Amino acid sequence: MTLPDIPLSPAGADRTFQVDLRGLVDLLSHHLYSSPRVYLRELMQNAVDALTARRRLEPAAPADAFGIRLYADGSVVRVEDDGVGLTEGDVHTFLATIGRSSKRAEKIAEQRADFIGQFGIGLLSCFLVADEIHVLSRSAATPEAPAVEWRGRGDGSYTVRTLPASARPRPGTTVTLTPRADAGEWTRPAQVHTLARHFGSLLRHPVTFDDGTGGPGAPVNPEPAPWARTYPTPGARSRALAAYGAEVFGFTPLDTIELDLPAVGLKGIACVLPEAVPAGRRHGHRVHVKGMLLSEQAEEILPEWAFFVRCVVDAESLRPTASRESLYEDDTLAAVRDALAERLRAWMARAAASDPDLLARFLQAHHLAVKSLAVHDDEILRMLLPWLPFETTDGHSTLDEFARTHRTVLVTSSVEEFRQVAAIASAAGLGVINGGYTYDRELVHRLPEIRPEVSVADLDPATLTAHLDPVDRETELAAAAYLALARDALADFDCDVALRTFQPASAPALLMDSREARHERTRSQLAREQEGGVWGDILGALRQEVPRAQLILNQLNPLVRTAVAIDEPELARTSAEALYGQAAMLSRRPLRPAESSLINRSFLDLLAHALRKDS
């Protein structure tokens, strides 16, 4: 096969890209947008922009003088507007050139913020449902110009012709689509009406829909946005906004927060979720730009910590991306995000100051979100830290309540450590808070910033041990042999054994063993096993003084009193292993394989001893 000769340009000469229009149209119309349904949004958006331009030409016209009319009867979909319209030159410039937009033209470049679209390619979305787009337009800016017809096809070709003024007596534009057979899902009359209400319910221009049955056109947006209406009382306004939030999001808000940022023309509401959501799960927010729905999943409008609300807003100055299905990340969006975050902080401050019942319900559902915010926000910390719930030795309590009864607050470093000591610390009168959950330990340590009279310290095992009463001299001497056997039985677990008295008497033993201590013992064991090798040298360099676990037996417990009186060595060792296993299970930490094996072995040995005794 031989290739045809292609003339070569002189070295350094400029060249022009060869563009496959059919492929480009397919790329833009089928891969830029998330769903075929956006075709109607793009047509309505173009109509709104045309009306905006018409209003600039005729600012004194009545508010309802210009509108949008939709028509769908199953065979065609038509969108007609009373906008500024197009001349033949405009058609060649703006409809037949992909990538150019009337909003980018120099004559209105300084006014582009008044228009929804920015990219001039929205009309291509119609190729998602039709193979041909028919546009009939007449210019209001040049009244003497004839009407012009443009037909664009999916293969990239188009035709343009001028028509008598009688073809369109009034200025404006009509776009007509003949749907393909496979596009019926999106072009049936009922679906077109649904999509029109979905995308255009907050538009400021009158929009009507006609299904071709001969009845009057149904209004698509009969009322202004709920925050733009007038209500007889503040209570009525609050109820109306809550009802709108429930209609949009499908839940009854715990409260609604009005949002108003005049600098960017943003208005709307934030609906507080009535139930907790997993930390970090960000909900999408409904964002309208100049009344047109842009996105239902705009996560970027609020900071990550604000996952306890869902917003619906309408803005003038936010910039959409090319597909007009999300927001462009720029300085304006960053400023809006910060300003909305401040509105949420102000709402929490008002609730804390004037509505403690609302605040309590809010924190009950969303305390984790507030904790994540308080870690980095000193204002929220000072305002809400006393109200936040924590797991304590007094049960679930706010820090304010807990600090009233405990001037010295101890905080554990893990959930496991708290569960080990909670019952015994409570009986000893110690105030301990579980610091093992996300943010809790860090926040508890900042309590003195709010309550200077309270001191906070990490729980040290020695602190708890110091509150356990020693046994008398005679009892300790009588138990010495048993304790020696117990230490020997538990030597493989680096566990010491001591005898004390403490409440509750129902607790036979307390195992004091932190996660860090277990990790250090594991590392030391690896160093011993690798002694002399490269890894042995590395682990040896990291080795510290190895903290030992401590099994503290409770002399007040009948089972312990029976065990320490055992004079049979093997049975004594087995009972010590059983007490260690029970204490390890009560700590609710994951058991190591050796500990599981010890528990099974000690149980079987005790059972065998009981059977021998009975036989």
TORTIDO-760320 format. One record per residue (C-alpha): residue in one letter; x, y, z. Coordinates in pm, whole numbers, padded with zeros to 5 digits, always signed. Layout:
aXYZ;...
END
This chain:
m+00000+00000+00000;t+00138+00342-00097;l+00047+00667+00071;p-00041+00973-00139;d+00216+01243-00161;i+00150+01516+00095;p+00301+01854+00016;l+00537+01965+00288;s+00531+02317+00428;p+00853+02515+00437;a+01053+02469+00756;g+00914+02678+01038;a+00586+02755+00861;d+00266+02771+01071;r+00026+02481+01027;t-00340+02434+01108;f-00489+02145+01308;q-00704+01907+01106;v-01028+01864+01307;d-01271+01575+01265;l-01595+01759+01339;r-01801+01442+01375;g-01558+01305+01633;l-01538+01637+01816;v-01915+01669+01837;d-01937+01312+01965;l-01669+01379+02227;l-01831+01696+02357;s-02191+01581+02346;h-02142+01229+02483;h-01846+01260+02721;l-01863+01610+02869;y-02200+01559+03037;s-02301+01304+03299;s-02648+01228+03163;p-02858+01297+02852;r-03108+01483+03069;v-02881+01789+03077;y-02986+01879+02723;l-03296+02053+02861;r-03097+02239+03122;e-02860+02368+02851;l-03150+02486+02634;m-03318+02657+02929;q-02989+02813+03031;n-02932+02955+02683;a-03284+03096+02695;v-03221+03258+03034;d-02900+03418+02908;a-03086+03549+02602;l-03354+03699+02829;t-03082+03860+03043;a-02936+04025+02734;r-03285+04136+02620;r-03348+04291+02959;r-03032+04499+02917;l-03170+04632+02590;e-03511+04711+02738;p-03468+04771+03112;a-03804+04951+03138;a-04004+04651+03014;p-04249+04492+03265;a-04106+04212+03478;d-04321+03946+03309;a-04279+04081+02954;f-04025+03817+02856;g-04043+03448+02932;i-03961+03091+02828;r-04208+02843+02679;l-04144+02469+02663;y-04333+02229+02439;a-04313+01849+02417;d-04573+01619+02263;g-04366+01303+02216;s-04260+01383+01861;v-04071+01710+01917;v-03919+01908+02202;r-03925+02285+02161;v-03781+02564+02376;e-03884+02918+02286;d-03770+03241+02449;d-03831+03615+02413;g-03461+03688+02443;v-03221+03901+02249;g-03218+03670+01947;l-02951+03632+01677;t-02865+03786+01342;e-02716+03586+01056;g-02371+03708+01156;d-02433+03601+01515;v-02534+03254+01398;h-02210+03207+01201;t-02008+03344+01491;f-02171+03172+01786;l-02353+02860+01666;a-02120+02742+01392;t-01790+02787+01580;i-01726+02533+01854;g-01548+02685+02151;r-01666+03044+02104;s-01940+03197+02315;s-02142+03512+02285;k-02052+03566+02647;r-01689+03586+02540;a-01747+03844+02272;e-01570+04170+02337;k-01888+04374+02327;i-02018+04207+02643;a-01704+04055+02792;e-01719+04297+03083;q-02078+04190+03151;r-02028+03813+03136;a-02098+03773+03508;d-02465+03831+03430;f-02481+03508+03226;i-02494+03150+03346;g-02291+02991+03068;q-01926+03057+02997;f-01818+02816+02728;g-02058+02833+02433;i-02078+02456+02383;g-02401+02379+02570;l-02603+02347+02249;l-02400+02036+02163;s-02566+01850+02452;c-02877+01830+02233;f-02696+01570+02022;l-02738+01339+02321;v-03106+01300+02228;a-03136+01419+01867;d-02941+01397+01542;e-03037+01747+01428;i-03085+02081+01602;h-03313+02340+01442;v-03278+02703+01554;l-03506+02986+01437;s-03414+03330+01569;r-03476+03698+01519;s-03265+03971+01675;a-03404+04233+01912;a-03077+04425+01898;t-03111+04467+01519;p-03489+04484+01461;e-03454+04536+01084;a-03256+04213+01042;p-03444+03915+00889;a-03518+03598+01075;v-03246+03336+01045;e-03264+02958+01046;w-02974+02730+01147;r-02974+02352+01120;g-02688+02166+01281;r-02629+01793+01240;g-02436+01545+01448;d-02185+01481+01169;g-02055+01837+01214;s-02231+01991+00914;y-02482+02278+00923;t-02686+02505+00700;v-02789+02866+00748;r-03052+03065+00560;t-03239+03389+00611;l-03618+03400+00618;p-03880+03673+00594;a-03961+03856+00915;s-04301+03687+00907;a-04129+03353+00982;r-04080+03489+01335;p-04280+03805+01400;r-04134+03869+01746;p-03769+03879+01853;g-03637+03574+02031;t-03523+03220+01959;t-03689+02882+01915;v-03487+02560+01934;t-03659+02246+01808;l-03540+01887+01847;t-03677+01574+01684;p-03575+01304+01935;r-03414+00982+01829;a-03603+00662+01904;d-03360+00568+02180;a-03407+00904+02359;g-03772+00860+02456;e-03681+00824+02823;w-03570+01189+02828;t-03810+01349+02577;r-04156+01222+02677;p-04385+01512+02776;a-04411+01413+03142;q-04034+01372+03169;v-03966+01706+03000;h-04199+01875+03249;t-04027+01697+03539;l-03683+01797+03415;a-03795+02156+03363;r-03915+02180+03724;h-03603+02004+03848;f-03363+02242+03678;g-03570+02561+03666;s-03788+02579+03977;l-03591+02881+04108;l-03554+03073+03779;r-03650+03440+03800;h-03812+03449+03452;p-04160+03298+03394;v-04136+02947+03245;t-04437+02750+03118;f-04478+02398+02977;d-04723+02277+02710;d-04772+01904+02649;g-04962+01954+02325;t-05302+01848+02459;g-05452+02191+02408;g-05471+02303+02768;p-05308+02614+02910;g-04935+02599+02970;a-04844+02476+03317;p-04614+02705+03519;v-04274+02550+03587;n-04169+02802+03852;p-04494+02948+03992;e-04334+03088+04310;p-04002+03254+04390;a-03748+03079+04607;p-03879+03026+04963;w-03618+03262+05111;a-03731+03535+04869;r-04095+03525+04981;t-04266+03736+05248;y-04414+03566+05555;p-04649+03702+05823;t-04427+03601+06116;p-04072+03475+06180;g-04221+03144+06292;a-04407+03105+05964;r-04087+03178+05774;s-03894+02922+05977;r-04160+02655+05918;a-04172+02728+05546;l-03795+02699+05510;a-03795+02373+05707;a-04074+02236+05487;y-03876+02329+05176;g-03567+02157+05314;a-03772+01845+05386;e-03913+01851+05033;v-03569+01887+04873;f-03367+01650+05091;g-03624+01402+05220;f-03569+01457+05595;t-03712+01693+05854;p-03425+01925+05954;l-03323+01954+06315;d-03302+02325+06234;t-03260+02547+05927;i-02990+02811+05897;e-03050+03099+05658;l-02753+03178+05436;d-02707+03525+05287;l-02383+03649+05130;p-02465+03976+04949;a-02111+04012+04811;v-02164+03716+04577;g-02543+03732+04558;l-02586+03405+04746;k-02901+03313+04935;g-03029+02981+05063;i-03057+02755+05363;a-02851+02492+05543;c-03056+02204+05685;v-02912+02040+05997;l-02933+01663+05971;p-03142+01511+06252;e-02920+01203+06287;a-02550+01137+06309;v-02353+01056+05996;p-02015+00880+05975;a-01725+01118+06016;g-01590+01238+05687;r-01893+01137+05482;r-01957+01450+05285;h-02304+01509+05150;g-02363+01686+04823;h-02534+02023+04828;r-02780+02170+04577;v-02629+02472+04408;h-02821+02698+04172;v-02652+02968+03969;k-02886+03257+03885;g-03180+03029+03955;m-03066+02738+03732;l-02980+02415+03911;l-02610+02349+03862;s-02543+02048+04083;e-02702+01831+04348;q-02364+01699+04466;a-02156+02013+04513;e-01936+01901+04803;e-01695+02190+04756;i-01936+02459+04875;l-01869+02380+05246;p-01560+02269+05442;e-01510+01901+05520;w-01604+01936+05888;a-01955+02059+05801;f-02091+01713+05719;f-02382+01767+05960;v-02571+01996+05719;r-02701+01989+05363;c-02740+02314+05177;v-02950+02449+04894;v-02825+02785+04767;d-02869+03015+04472;a-02573+03237+04380;e-02495+03505+04127;s-02116+03502+04114;l-02007+03138+04141;r-01834+03006+03832;p-01942+02672+03681;t-01708+02427+03514;a-01725+02354+03142;s-01997+02092+03184;r-02188+02326+03419;e-02239+02035+03659;s-01999+02148+03933;l-01823+02459+04061;y-01489+02589+03943;e-01237+02603+04227;d-01119+02963+04244;d-01070+03241+04497;t-01439+03330+04492;l-01544+02976+04581;a-01282+02963+04858;a-01414+03289+05002;v-01773+03162+04983;r-01673+02840+05159;d-01508+03036+05442;a-01805+03271+05475;l-02056+02984+05492;a-01841+02811+05752;e-01860+03129+05958;r-02240+03124+05930;l-02243+02770+06072;r-02019+02876+06361;a-02249+03170+06432;w-02550+02937+06440;m-02378+02713+06695;a-02293+03019+06904;r-02656+03134+06902;a-02776+02786+06999;a-02527+02772+07287;a-02630+03116+07409;s-03008+03103+07371;d-03138+02753+07295;p-02971+02486+07513;d-03233+02225+07420;l-03155+02264+07050;l-02782+02259+07125;a-02818+01940+07329;r-03008+01765+07047;f-02753+01886+06796;l-02454+01767+06999;q-02619+01435+07074;a-02629+01366+06701;h-02321+01551+06577;h-02070+01575+06861;l-01797+01415+06650;a-01825+01685+06385;v-01809+01956+06652;k-01510+01788+06817;s-01323+01783+06488;l-01395+02153+06447;a-01308+02243+06807;v-00962+02088+06772;h-00869+02356+06519;d-01107+02640+06609;d-01040+02815+06939;e-01368+03003+06929;i-01573+02685+06897;l-01354+02523+07161;r-01427+02794+07417;m-01793+02802+07327;l-01883+02435+07304;l-01619+02225+07479;p-01803+02231+07815;w-02115+02099+07638;l-01953+01812+07450;p-02027+01456+07572;f-01747+01218+07674;e-01731+00865+07811;t-01625+00890+08175;t-01616+00690+08495;d-01939+00873+08584;g-02102+00748+08263;h-02157+00961+07953;s-02124+01319+08071;t-02041+01664+07945;l-01706+01807+08050;d-01882+02083+08239;e-02076+01832+08450;f-01770+01615+08503;a-01547+01906+08605;r-01794+02005+08880;t-01726+01683+09069;h-01363+01616+08968;r-01108+01895+09000;t-00840+01651+08885;v-00929+01485+08558;l-00737+01183+08434;v-00755+01081+08070;t-00661+00748+07916;s-00472+00715+07590;s-00689+00434+07452;v-01035+00284+07477;e-00876-00040+07594;e-00701+00130+07884;f-01023+00301+07991;r-01213-00027+07992;q-00944-00188+08202;v-00965+00067+08479;a-01312+00225+08460;a-01493+00022+08726;i-01205+00023+08971;a-01120+00391+08919;s-01485+00482+08973;a-01498+00284+09298;a-01177+00458+09409;g-01331+00800+09343;l-01101+00886+09053;g-01236+01092+08764;v-01119+00925+08443;i-01223+01014+08086;n-01188+00783+07791;g-00941+00958+07561;g-00921+00676+07311;y-01177+00812+07066;t-01088+01051+06787;y-01013+01403+06916;d-01115+01324+07278;r-00776+01310+07449;e-00657+01629+07278;l-00975+01815+07370;v-00979+01701+07734;h-00624+01830+07778;r-00749+02175+07672;l-01016+02183+07941;p-00806+02408+08173;e-00827+02680+07904;i-01200+02693+07980;r-01195+02581+08345;p-00866+02706+08498;e-00955+02549+08832;v-00940+02199+08677;s-00617+02008+08616;v-00584+01737+08351;a-00324+01459+08335;d-00275+01135+08146;l-00366+00831+08350;d-00052+00665+08483;p-00085+00304+08605;a+00101+00408+08917;t-00170+00665+08988;l-00439+00399+08993;t-00224+00151+09182;a-00164+00412+09452;h-00539+00423+09515;l-00558+00047+09575;d-00530-00047+09943;p-00245-00280+10043;v-00326-00601+10229;d-00210-00646+10586;r+00131-00795+10661;e+00004-01138+10765;t-00212-01180+10457;e+00076-01083+10229;l+00313-01332+10395;a+00052-01609+10370;a+00010-01539+09999;a+00384-01508+09924;a+00427-01865+09800;y+00124-01839+09572;l+00238-01506+09432;a+00581-01651+09353;l+00424-01942+09165;a+00192-01700+08981;r+00484-01479+08870;d+00667-01784+08743;a+00356-01906+08554;l+00314-01567+08386;a+00682-01499+08317;d+00634-01558+07945;f+00392-01265+07943;d+00634-01030+08125;c+00371-00994+08394;d+00423-00916+08760;v+00162-01020+09022;a+00057-00824+09330;l-00215-00858+09594;r-00430-00558+09691;t-00781-00478+09810;f-01012-00263+09599;q-01370-00212+09500;p-01577-00354+09347;a-01524-00680+09532;s-01680-00865+09238;a-01367-00790+09029;p-01115-01071+09095;a-00819-00907+08919;l-00705-00601+08730;l-00459-00630+08442;m-00253-00312+08399;d-00094-00334+08058;s-00089-00057+07800;r-00069-00103+07425;e+00263+00084+07416;a+00409-00150+07679;r+00306-00456+07480;h+00460-00311+07164;e+00785-00240+07349;r+00801-00596+07486;t+00736-00736+07137;r+01017-00523+06997;s+01255-00634+07272;q+01169-00997+07205;l+01245-00951+06835;a+01576-00791+06925;r+01667-01091+07138;e+01570-01332+06862;q+01770-01134+06601;e+02068-01073+06830;g+02387-01029+06632;g+02221-00954+06298;v+02153-00624+06127;w+01792-00615+06248;g+01908-00710+06596;d+02142-00411+06607;i+01866-00177+06485;l+01607-00308+06730;g+01863-00311+07009;a+01935+00055+06949;l+01563+00127+06984;r+01528-00083+07298;q+01414+00096+07610;e+01357-00024+07960;v+01077-00273+07906;p+00767-00196+08114;r+00605-00506+08260;a+00238-00583+08277;q+00089-00607+08623;l-00182-00847+08739;i-00331-00707+09059;l-00535-00964+09251;n-00823-00842+09466;q-00811-00988+09817;l-01176-00888+09869;n-01286-01131+09597;p-01382-01484+09721;l-01225-01651+09417;v-00889-01484+09486;r-00899-01574+09856;t-00957-01935+09758;a-00679-01929+09498;v-00406-01784+09724;a-00478-02061+09977;i-00401-02338+09725;d-00097-02539+09835;e-00074-02769+09531;p+00186-02603+09299;e+00043-02709+08963;l-00311-02615+09060;a-00184-02281+09192;r-00011-02210+08860;t-00326-02307+08668;s-00544-02079+08881;a-00303-01786+08825;e-00319-01846+08450;a-00699-01855+08467;l-00710-01526+08663;y-00476-01365+08409;g-00692-01488+08120;q-01011-01360+08283;a-00854-01019+08346;a-00730-01002+07988;m-01078-01078+07854;l-01238-00819+08083;s-01003-00557+07940;r-01177-00615+07602;r-00853-00581+07412;p-00764-00827+07135;l-00604-01139+07276;r-00269-01258+07148;p-00249-01622+07029;a-00044-01717+07335;e-00307-01568+07565;s-00590-01753+07391;s-00393-02075+07424;l-00330-02004+07794;i-00701-01944+07860;n-00801-02270+07689;r-00529-02467+07865;s-00606-02331+08211;f-00979-02399+08167;l-00914-02758+08060;d-00668-02813+08346;l-00916-02680+08602;l-01188-02899+08455;a-00960-03204+08464;h-00869-03128+08826;a-01237-03103+08921;l-01315-03435+08750;r-01024-03610+08926;k-01141-03474+09258;d-01493-03599+09205;s-01384-03946+09093;
END
